[in-house]
Amino acid sequence: MKKISKVKITINGKKRLINPKMSLRSLLYNSRISLNKVAIELNQTIIDKKRINKIFLKANDKIEIVHFIGGG
C-alpha cells in the first residue's frame, strides 16, 4: 500500500502539514474559518474569495489570514 506524503505549508507563521492537492477552500473549511470577515493572502498575493475553490495548495505555500474586527 502506498503511503500519501503530506506537504508542509505555513499559515500565519505556523508550520502545518496538509494532504497534497488540498484546495484553499478545504483548508479554510477544515480550520473553521468563515470567509465573511477575513482577508486571505497566498504567497504575498491577496486572493479573490470567488476563486478559492480553484486554488490548490502546494509545498511551501505561505498563507496569511487576517480577521476584520470592528470597533470605535
Legacy VTK file of the C-alpha trace (Angstrom):
# vtk DataFile Version 3.0
C-alpha trace
ASCII
DATASET POLYDATA
POINTS 72 float
0.000 0.000 0.000
1.374 3.412 -0.982
1.567 5.984 1.790
0.404 9.508 0.913
3.040 12.011 1.927
1.957 15.318 3.386
3.179 18.711 2.231
4.345 21.492 4.532
2.743 24.941 4.364
2.823 27.976 6.649
-0.349 29.611 7.998
0.065 32.884 9.891
3.670 31.966 10.674
2.917 28.425 11.901
4.031 25.311 10.010
1.342 22.797 9.145
1.201 19.502 7.250
-1.670 19.011 4.806
-2.704 16.486 2.170
-1.316 17.223 -1.278
-3.658 18.981 -3.730
-5.862 20.385 -0.937
-7.862 23.404 -2.060
-7.673 26.681 -0.197
-11.422 26.375 0.385
-10.993 22.951 2.013
-8.239 24.281 4.260
-10.409 27.171 5.445
-13.432 24.904 5.941
-11.412 22.336 7.915
-9.935 25.148 10.010
-13.449 26.506 10.704
-12.588 29.911 9.252
-15.565 31.877 7.957
-14.987 33.845 4.775
-17.233 36.716 5.862
-14.731 38.823 7.780
-11.279 37.749 6.610
-8.717 38.705 4.003
-6.521 35.936 2.609
-3.030 36.288 1.236
-1.253 33.427 -0.535
2.463 33.863 -1.183
2.143 37.643 -0.748
-0.807 37.959 -3.153
-4.290 38.847 -1.939
-6.780 36.196 -3.027
-10.208 36.900 -4.504
-12.612 34.835 -2.398
-14.552 33.871 -5.532
-11.523 31.832 -6.671
-10.714 29.850 -3.528
-12.286 26.645 -4.865
-9.871 26.734 -7.807
-6.697 27.347 -5.804
-4.833 24.201 -4.771
-2.077 24.381 -2.195
1.417 23.089 -2.738
4.531 22.581 -0.628
5.989 25.695 0.991
2.972 27.923 0.335
2.677 30.800 2.802
-0.831 31.824 3.807
-1.778 34.846 5.899
-5.338 35.158 7.160
-6.400 38.481 8.653
-9.654 38.789 10.592
-11.538 42.105 10.478
-12.673 43.402 13.845
-14.999 46.358 14.240
-14.552 48.912 16.923
-14.839 52.514 17.738
LINES 1 73
72 0 1 2 3 4 5 6 7 8 9 10 11 12 13 14 15 16 17 18 19 20 21 22 23 24 25 26 27 28 29 30 31 32 33 34 35 36 37 38 39 40 41 42 43 44 45 46 47 48 49 50 51 52 53 54 55 56 57 58 59 60 61 62 63 64 65 66 67 68 69 70 71
